[in-house]
Amino acid sequence: MKVGGFSGSLWQGSLHQLSWRNIMLAKLNWQFTFSSWMPALEIELRDPQGLQGAGILRGWLDLQLHEWQLSVPADVVRQQLSLPLPITAQGELQLRLQQGEFSSAGCRSLGGGVVNWQHAQLATPLGALELANVQGQLSCDGKGALVLVLKQDSSHLSLTGRGTVGFDGRYQFNGQVRRGPVLPEAMRPLINQLGRANDQGQIAWQVQGRLL
């Protein structure tokens, strides 16, 4: 993690040009307060690529997140992943988290964690894949990893699955893909690259790697 500059005080201030991996935050603002009788920081952040959010960090030993909202262009997230198909993502990912707790071992608990992909679409060399009502539920597994259970069902494509992301940046997603009733004929070879469909028309799909 690198920080380009700092202004303000311990109680209220800003970090400028904060970078972590390939993510650059132009500005992160904080204000010291108390929440549930614990020291807390009210955080606001944004970056040039469109990531923005706000929430509360609090706690004594373990880090607690409270009432967080984040939004980020979907393709910013796609750029962090190693995917088997040449695609770009359109639309915006929105995350809402009521509360979460993290320790040095990773994710301990999450409550009210929801991800929505607004105006979702995947652009491919053969055309656009229209997606609809892409929703995900966030939780923790027993090993400190963040878990995302995802589902979406559009006329082009159906997708369900479960993904995990560890604190070391390693991720894995296991799911099933099924062609929709009006998937353009030209795009079927692209879906077939994922594997062979079973008797129900479902293709088992797995992707894993490390965040770039």
TATA-V993746 format. One record per pair of residues at least 6 apart in sequence whose C-alpha atoms are under 6 Angstrom apart, sorted by sequence separation. I is the first residue (numbers start at 1). J is the second residue. D is the distance in Angstrom with one decimal. If there is no record, write none. Layout:
# TATA-V993746
I|J|D + I|J|D
This chain:
# TATA-V993746
7|13|5.5 + 18|24|5.8 + 34|40|5.0 + 46|52|4.1 + 58|64|5.1 + 102|108|5.3 + 122|128|5.7 + 140|146|4.9 + 152|158|5.7 + 165|171|4.3 + 197|203|4.5 + 7|14|5.3 + 18|25|5.0 + 33|40|5.2 + 45|52|5.4 + 57|64|5.7 + 101|108|5.4 + 122|129|5.0 + 140|147|5.4 + 152|159|5.4 + 164|171|5.5 + 196|203|5.9 + 6|14|5.8 + 17|25|5.6 + 32|40|5.9 + 33|41|5.9 + 45|53|5.4 + 57|65|4.9 + 101|109|5.2 + 121|129|5.7 + 139|147|5.1 + 151|159|5.6 + 164|172|5.4 + 6|15|4.7 + 17|26|4.6 + 32|41|4.7 + 44|53|5.9 + 56|65|5.8 + 100|109|5.5 + 121|130|5.0 + 138|147|5.6 + 151|160|4.3 + 163|172|5.4 + 5|15|5.8 + 16|26|5.6 + 31|41|5.4 + 44|54|4.4 + 56|66|5.1 + 100|110|4.2 + 121|131|5.4 + 138|148|4.8 + 150|160|5.6 + 163|173|4.0 + 5|16|4.9 + 16|27|4.6 + 30|41|6.0 + 31|42|5.2 + 43|54|5.4 + 99|110|5.8 + 120|131|5.3 + 137|148|5.6 + 150|161|5.4 + 162|173|5.7 + 4|16|5.5 + 15|27|5.7 + 30|42|5.3 + 43|55|5.4 + 55|67|5.4 + 99|111|5.1 + 137|149|5.3 + 149|161|5.9 + 162|174|5.6 + 4|17|4.8 + 15|28|5.1 + 30|43|4.6 + 42|55|6.0 + 43|56|5.9 + 55|68|4.1 + 98|111|5.7 + 136|149|5.3 + 149|162|4.5 + 161|174|5.5 + 3|17|5.8 + 14|28|5.4 + 29|43|5.7 + 42|56|4.6 + 54|68|5.7 + 75|89|4.6 + 98|112|4.9 + 136|150|4.3 + 148|162|5.7 + 161|175|3.7 + 3|18|4.4 + 14|29|4.4 + 29|44|5.1 + 41|56|5.6 + 54|69|5.6 + 74|89|5.5 + 97|112|5.3 + 135|150|5.9 + 148|163|5.1 + 160|175|5.4 + 2|18|5.7 + 13|29|5.8 + 28|44|5.8 + 41|57|5.1 + 53|69|5.4 + 74|90|5.8 + 97|113|4.3 + 135|151|5.8 + 147|163|5.7 + 160|176|5.5 + 2|19|5.2 + 13|30|5.6 + 28|45|4.4 + 40|57|5.4 + 53|70|4.1 + 74|91|5.6 + 96|113|5.7 + 117|134|5.3 + 147|164|4.5 + 159|176|5.8 + 1|19|5.7 + 12|30|5.6 + 27|45|5.9 + 40|58|4.0 + 52|70|5.8 + 74|92|5.0 + 96|114|5.3 + 116|134|5.9 + 134|152|4.7 + 146|164|5.4 + 159|177|4.7 + 1|20|4.7 + 12|31|4.3 + 27|46|5.9 + 39|58|5.7 + 52|71|5.6 + 73|92|4.4 + 74|93|5.5 + 95|114|5.8 + 116|135|4.8 + 133|152|5.9 + 146|165|5.1 + 158|177|5.7 + 11|31|5.7 + 51|71|5.7 + 72|92|5.7 + 95|115|4.5 + 115|135|5.8 + 145|165|5.5 + 158|178|5.1 + 11|32|4.8 + 25|46|5.7 + 26|47|4.6 + 38|59|5.8 + 51|72|4.3 + 72|93|5.3 + 94|115|5.7 + 115|136|4.9 + 145|166|4.4 + 157|178|5.9 + 25|47|4.0 + 50|72|5.7 + 71|93|5.5 + 94|116|5.2 + 114|136|5.8 + 132|154|5.1 + 157|179|4.8 + 24|47|6.0 + 71|94|4.4 + 93|116|5.8 + 114|137|4.9 + 131|154|5.3 + 157|180|4.5 + 178|201|5.9 + 70|94|5.8 + 93|117|4.5 + 113|137|5.9 + 114|138|5.9 + 156|180|4.2 + 178|202|4.7 + 70|95|5.1 + 92|117|5.7 + 113|138|4.8 + 155|180|4.8 + 177|202|5.5 + 69|95|5.6 + 92|118|5.2 + 130|156|6.0 + 155|181|5.7 + 156|182|5.6 + 176|202|5.9 + 177|203|5.0 + 69|96|4.7 + 91|118|5.6 + 155|182|5.6 + 156|183|4.3 + 176|203|5.3 + 68|96|5.8 + 91|119|4.7 + 176|204|4.6 + 68|97|5.1 + 91|120|4.9 + 110|139|5.3 + 175|204|6.0 + 176|205|5.5 + 67|97|5.8 + 90|120|5.9 + 175|205|5.2 + 67|98|4.5 + 90|121|5.1 + 109|140|5.7 + 174|205|5.9 + 66|98|5.6 + 174|206|4.6 + 66|99|4.5 + 89|122|4.7 + 107|140|5.7 + 173|206|5.5 + 65|99|5.3 + 88|122|5.8 + 173|207|5.3 + 65|100|4.9 + 88|123|5.2 + 172|207|5.8 + 64|100|5.6 + 87|123|5.5 + 172|208|4.1 + 64|101|4.4 + 87|124|4.8 + 107|144|4.4 + 171|208|5.5 + 63|101|5.8 + 106|144|4.1 + 107|145|5.7 + 171|209|5.5 + 63|102|5.1 + 105|144|5.9 + 170|209|5.7 + 171|210|5.8 + 62|102|5.9 + 170|210|4.2 + 62|103|4.9 + 169|210|5.3 + 169|211|5.2 + 126|187|5.8 + 81|211|5.8 + 80|211|5.1 + 80|212|4.8
